[in-house]
Amino acid sequence: MKKIEKQYMEIKNELFKLGFIIYGSINIVYHKCGRSYCKCKEDKSKLHGPYYLWTRKDKGKTISKKLNKKQVEIFKNLIENKKSFNLITEKMKKTSIEYILSL
């Protein structure tokens, strides 16, 4: 086995170690409630929240879903896994090109 083939296998093993992946981002938002007697109407420091939203694109549309605090931590990890996935597949592409050019 050539050195480059071994390198590719090591990269592929990195990929197998990844867990679940998702794409998108986590946003923290605060809202006014709209009630005339609420403090949030006049004072921006009294807005309601934080609320956590997972936002992503699906078929060209932006979709957001509310998350609870437990879900936020899980989703952050899954988004990081997606970033790692992208880096690993880029390494695989580059190594594949090196291999083919070395033939």
C-alpha positions, 0 to 999 in steps of 0.5 A, spaced: 500 500 500 502 506 497 503 512 503 498 516 500 493 510 500 494 509 507 493 517 508 487 516 505 485 510 509 486 514 516 482 520 513 476 515 512 477 513 519 476 520 521 470 520 518 467 514 521 468 517 528 463 522 527 456 522 530 450 525 527 451 531 523 446 537 522 447 544 518 444 551 520 446 555 526 443 557 533 441 564 534 439 567 540 433 572 540 429 576 544 422 579 543 417 584 545 410 581 547 405 586 544 402 587 551 400 594 552 402 594 560 408 590 559 415 593 561 418 590 554 414 595 550 418 601 553 425 598 555 429 594 550 433 591 556 426 588 558 425 584 552 422 577 553 428 571 552 432 568 550 429 564 545 434 559 541 432 558 534 435 553 529 435 556 523 437 553 516 436 553 509 431 547 506 429 547 498 431 555 498 427 557 504 429 559 511 426 555 516 427 556 524 425 551 529 425 553 537 429 549 541 430 548 549 436 549 552 438 541 552 437 541 545 441 547 544 447 544 546 446 537 542 445 541 536 451 545 537 455 539 537 452 536 531 453 543 527 460 542 529 460 535 527 458 538 520 464 542 520 468 537 521 465 533 516 466 538 511 473 539 513 474 531 512 471 530 505 475 536 503 482 532 505 479 526 502 478 530 495 485 533 495 488 526 497 484 523 491 487 528 486 494 527 489 493 519 488 490 520 481 496 525 479 501 520 482 499 514 477 
